[in-house]
Amino acid sequence: MNKWLRVIGIGEDGWDDLAADTRALLYESKTVLGGERHLKMIPDDWEGERIVWPSPIREAVSKIVSWRPDSSGNDRDQETSLPVVIMASGDPLCYGIAAKLLKHLPIEEIWIKPALSTFSLICSRVGWSLPDVETLTIHGRPVEVLHPFVQPGAKLLVLSKGEESPKQAAELLVNRGFGKSIITVLEHLGGGKERQFNGQAGSWTHPEGATLNAMAIECIPGKNADVLARIPGLPDEAFFHDGQLTKREIRAVTLSKLMPIVGHLLWDVGAGCGSVAIEWMRFHPSCRAISIEKSKSRLKLIEQNARELGVPMLEIISGTAPESLKNLPAPDAIFVGGGLAVQELQTSGNLMDTCWKALNPGGRLVANSVTLESEQQLLKWQKINGGDLSRLNLSHAESIGKFQGWESLRPVTQLSVIKNY
């Protein structure tokens, strides 16, 4: 099939910056889709149809995919004429429309002509090496997604959502104890109106500037900075909870068995305060998780923890298992932290079987129990289905008068099993 779709990245100065071969792609096309700003950049002598982006973006993707020709090369949707040009800002594969289209269309059908990405332009202005920084976006996302990346000495390149973004980033840094951090705001990068200004997060006084901006953030901790690693095992104090919390050391072992992998989905069944799902998502921005919890008060704790610890995109479901597991996307890993309690023994076997059937091949299932009754359920299930059983014992040093002694926590029986391909 011919490359019927051309995705052209365009810089701040528009048409004048495009190479001759890129301009030729547009003149060969009959239809152009883009933002109003992009469409106004096209010369008047181009006589094709100009279509403004529909909103939301998923509707734009559906619309474009509907134009795909059939195997004979004929248009399926007579609304437009082929070939089609999509105009986008910068590099369309850097948090752009091309990345979304490639989930639905093969690269063999698309020409992609990128302009310089915003991230490359920022590096050229502040003198940072692109492989040595974190590249992030808060465009269309909560500013709290920055939390996992706020580390001592970290350098962050951030695509903003609007003129309010620098102030929001400064407030987040101050609340984490990183008020000494330097924020550089770059507006209209690569264009005639380019401007930049900077300052410390703790004394940020700049008024709101241009809507089109990006930030370079150098993270500098203060004396009492809240430093949270991205590896599993956050302090228990990092979470709001009512006692239903997988303790730090047990959580670290649990996540090592669940094996967070880029792009994988976790079900956290009986999520409590959401600690396992949250740490799963903190491993990598592409890791996804669904927390299932029946307690209304704990649902609020999960939401609060997800926001404060930098994973506000965590999906939270109110309900009981296994009923609430129906129609969920198939997971790559499942943690059963609740649902095996005494009052639910009659359904616990059904819960484990439901989880096992839903798990993708190669997926990991981990279940923890602290009661003899729930332990028996795991023993019976393991005898039939296999897997590894471990007993995790943990003690902390506590004061005994003038001395110290070991205070043992309840032992945890852990079942872990990998589903064959």
Secondary structure, 3 states (H helix, E strand, C coil): CCCCEEEEEECCCHHHHCCHHHHHHHHCCCEEEECHHHHCCCCCCCCCEEEECCCCHHHHHHHHHHCCCCCCCCCCCCCCCCCEEEEEECCCCCCCHHHHHCCCCCHHHEEEECCCCHHHHHHHHHCCCHHHCEEEECCCCCHHHHHHHCCCCCEEEEECCCCCHHHHHHHHHHHCCCCCCEEEEEECCCCCCCEEEEEEHHHCCCCCCCCCEEEEEECCCCCCCCCCCCCCCCCHHHCCCCCCCCCHHHHHHHHHHHCCCCCCEEEEECCCCCHHHHHHHHHCCCCEEEEEECCHHHHHHHHHHHHHCCCCCCEEEECCCCHHHCCCCCCCEEEECCCCCHHHHHHHHHHHHHHHHHCCCCCEEEEEECCHHHHHHHHHHHHHHCCEEEEECCEEEEEECCEEEEEECCCEEEEEEECCC
